[in-house]
Amino acid sequence: MQFENKQLFGFLEEIDKILTQKIRLTAVGGTAMTLLKLKNSTIDIDFDVSSEQAPAFEKALKTLNHGFRVDIFKNGLIFSQQLPNDYQQKSIPIKRNFKKISLFTLRPIDIVATKIGRLNERDKEDIRDCIKKFHLTKKQIKKRAKQIGYIGREQNYQINLEYALKEFFKKAND
């Protein structure tokens, strides 16, 4: 199923109604790109939440019986990358009138950094779109990538990073 902005917000409005506490959700991956209007839709719903707030979010998800695929990441560990401690402060607020949800998205440089770890064809398209729309530079991506912790074989992330930089910045002056 594809989720457009309207559907994402409708889903979050329903979750907001049944939450038992205030939570901060940070959209990641395709969900973040959809909320930032970089993509028309996403195939799944991905959020980062603190370990302390995750049980309330998970309970609300179960109560709603929504049938969607929702991936929950905790404390900036997105896929196999650990974002630096400043990722929340640098996240982009999404203004909505939720009572209990504070909604943010990863900033584009962090979307790119997390997508480099997996680097499938869809990730490559997403990286290309982030670079183009937000005018990200090779230097910015390299700098942020140095701050990312990779869970697993660190060399895999470095190999993907080198590939991505060569692929998306083919001119020497990019």
N, C-alpha and C positions, 0 to 999 in steps of 0.2 A: 504494500500500500504506500502511496505517496502522500506526504504531509506538506501542505502549503501553509503560509503564515496564518491564515484565518483558522485552519484546523488546529495548528499548534496552540494558538491563543485560546481557542475554544476548549481544547484539552486541558490547558493550564487553569482556565477559569473553573472548570469542574473540580480539578485537584484542589484549587485554592479554597473552595467551599467546604471541603471535608478535612483539610489539614487541622491538626490539633495544636500546632505551634507555628510561629514565623520561621521561614527558612529562606536561605539564599540559594538560588539555582543559577549555575553558570552553564549556558549552552555551549556544547563543544561540537566539533566535526561538522557534518552536514546540517545539523540543527542550528548551529551558530551561523553558518553561511546563509541559511534560509531566513533567519531573523535579521541578518544584515543585508538582506536582499541581493546577495551574490548568486543565489540559486532560487529557482522558482519553488522547489520542493526538496524534501529529504525522504529517504526510504525507511529511516528509523529515527527514534528520538533519543538523543544523547545529552545527559546532564552530569555536571560535576556538582557535588554537594559535600559538606563537611561530614566527617564520621559521626559527629554528635547529632546532626540533623537528618542523616540518612534514614534512621528507623522511622521517623515520622513521615517522610516522603514515601518510603516503601510501603508503609501501612496504608497511606492514602491511595497509592496505586492499586493495592490489592482490594481495597474497599470499593473502588470505582468500577472494577471489572471491565476495563476498557478494551482489552484484546489487542493492543498495540505492542510493538517491540520497543521497550524502553531500556536503554543501557544506562546504568548508574556508575559513575566514577567517583572516587572519593579523594579529597584533599589534594587535588592537582595531579593525581596519577592517572593520566589519560592514555588509554591503550597500554603501551609499554614505556611511555615517557613520563618522567616526573618533572612537572613544570617547576620553575623557581618559585620561591616564596612570594614574590611580588605579583604573581599572575592575577590574583584577585583584585588587588589595588589597581591594576592596569586594565582590567576587564571593562567592557563597554556596557553601561546601564541601558536597559530597554524599558522605556516608560510605559507602564500599564497600570490600571487601577486595581491591582490585586490587594487583598487585605492581608494575606499572610505570606505571599511570595514576593521576594525581591529578585527580579530577573536581570541577568547579565549575559553577555556572550564573551567568549575569549576574544581578544583582539586578533586581528588578522595574522600578525607575526607568530602568535602562539598557535593559531590554527595550522599554519604552515609547518611549524616545528613538530606538532603532534602527528601530522599526516606524513611527514618524512619517514617516520619509523616503519610504517607499513608499506607505503608507496605503491599501491596497486593503481590500475588505470584510472579509477574514479578519483583517487587521491591526487594523481598527477594533474587531472583536469582542475580539481579544486585549488591546488597550489598555483597553477597557471592563472586562474581567475583572481585569486587573492593578490598575486604579484601585480597583475595588470590593473585591477581596480584601485588598489591602495598604494600603488607605486613603490612596492617593497624593493629594496636593493639587495644585491648579493652580500654586501657588507653587513646589512642589518640581519639577514638570515643567518649568516655565519656567526655573528656575535651572539644572537639569541640561542642558536644551536649549541654553543659552547656552555651555556648555562643549564641545558637540559640534562637530566639524569636518565639514562636508558636502563631499563630493567631487562636483564638478559645479556646477550653478547654485544658489548659496546661497539665492537667493530662493525656490526650490522648497521647500526645507525649512522656511523661515519661513512660507510660505503654508500648508503642511500643518500646521505647529505651531499657527498661529492658528485654522485650521479645527478641529483636534482639541480645543483648549482650549474653543472655543465649543460644540462638539458634546457634550463630556463634562462640562462644567461650566456648565450652562445657568443655574443660580442665581447671582446676584451674589456670594453669600458662600461659594461652593465653593472 
